[in-house]
Amino acid sequence: MHTSLVPTKESTGAASVRWTSLIGGGLNGWGCCEIYTNCCCCTSVGVSLLIARGVRLSRRSGRAMVMPQLSHDNEQFYPHGLKSISKEHNPGGIMEKTLQRLGQIDIIPPPGPSRFVSPQTVMYHLDGKQRRWDMVKAHSSVGIVLYHAEEDALLVVRQFRPAVYASRWMEAQAEGKGPPPLSVGFTYELTAGIVDKSKSLAEIAKEEVLEEVGYDVKVEDMRPVTVYVSSTGISGSKHHMFYAAVSESMRSNGGGGVQDSGEAIEVLALPLAHADAFERDESIPKSAGLLFGLMWLRNQKRADTL
Ligand SMILES: Nc1ncnc2c1ncn2[C@@H]1O[C@H](COP(=O)(O)OP(=O)(O)O[C@H]2O[C@H](CO)[C@@H](O)[C@H](O)[C@H]2O)[C@@H](O)[C@H]1O
């Protein structure tokens, strides 16, 4: 399969707009006039004109579509009390810039070996019969539950995940729909990283925290929480979870990830007072690690064991 998408400035804009309604209103598809690439009027996305604040008019169809305004500091962009604490405090800016930077997206068979994952087939015997299991060899990883003392919040990272976008896109294709807005590829996760160097897990966790969220946590302050298997059916790789508390006095840089690796991470504080609603909000694309970490943190806080 080869799937290709060239986001135009307009479709990028549409994606940004859709994002505002997506966060507040739910991830329930992107039908006609919600994203312009999907319907008859959408085909004119390349020639559409922004004629007035909040209204987009397609030249070809002459049909006006109401666009919610992109506002960076409203509740829709930061639901459930989420607050941007990226050093370069530019609410919504990191995500908007990423949307503008994204170019053509293709989904293709692997062009060669990967340093991150490799498909394998396990042949095994059960009751004397040979069976086959298809899997992906992947690195193990670390994730860190970071409690922000001043904000009484969990630190969450928001970033564009190509695999998440591609999955939503392939689902849409299977349903005969066009490409979804780029915004569906932005996820909420714990600070995390793969174990691809010969350092201790706690050292790798420390480095990820410094890189992604910008706080300097001592290796000895990385408290192991548990280990789980991140994908039992597909990879079987282990995820090592740590806990650490941070405060603004420990800030060393703005975080954001390694730009040269394509990382553009927004650091968000999720107040524990809003955790329940956040956990239950199905419109928010979040990792299992984040859900688990949030529940663990709240349990520890309730039991006063941190
Ligand atoms: N599959 C991939 N293909 C191409 N480049 C890749 C890649 N995985 C990582 N990279 C590259 O490696 C860089 C460093 O990755 P990290 O160690 O920060 O892991 P990341 O947090 O991206 O997610 C990692 O760790 C989290 C935590 O478990 C996992 O959920 C997630 O699948 C895993 O990629 C990324 O910015 C990217 O450039």
The ligand as an ORCA input file, in Angstrom:
! r2SCAN-3c Opt
* xyz 0 1
  N       9.603      4.156     15.339
  C      10.423      5.175     15.047
  N      10.660      5.517     13.769
  C      11.497      6.522     13.442
  N      12.133      7.265     14.356
  C      11.932      6.979     15.649
  C      11.078      5.928     16.069
  N      11.092      5.881     17.434
  C      11.897      6.854     17.835
  N      12.409      7.521     16.767
  C      13.374      8.610     16.774
  O      14.124      8.614     17.946
  C      13.955      9.841     18.615
  C      14.019      9.647     20.086
  O      12.920      8.890     20.512
  P      12.608      8.805     22.046
  O      13.612      7.935     22.713
  O      12.418     10.176     22.593
  O      11.264      8.037     22.050
  P       9.853      8.679     21.814
  O       9.463      9.466     23.016
  O       9.793      9.380     20.511
  O       8.914      7.406     21.724
  C       9.395      6.100     21.904
  O       9.160      5.692     23.209
  C       7.780      5.687     23.568
  C       7.729      5.346     25.011
  O       7.395      4.075     25.264
  C       7.025      4.689     22.693
  O       5.652      4.759     22.996
  C       7.242      5.058     21.224
  O       6.662      4.062     20.422
  C       8.726      5.164     20.933
  O       8.937      5.638     19.600
  C      12.599     10.357     18.127
  O      12.454     11.712     18.228
  C      12.679      9.942     16.688
  O      13.476     10.829     15.978
*
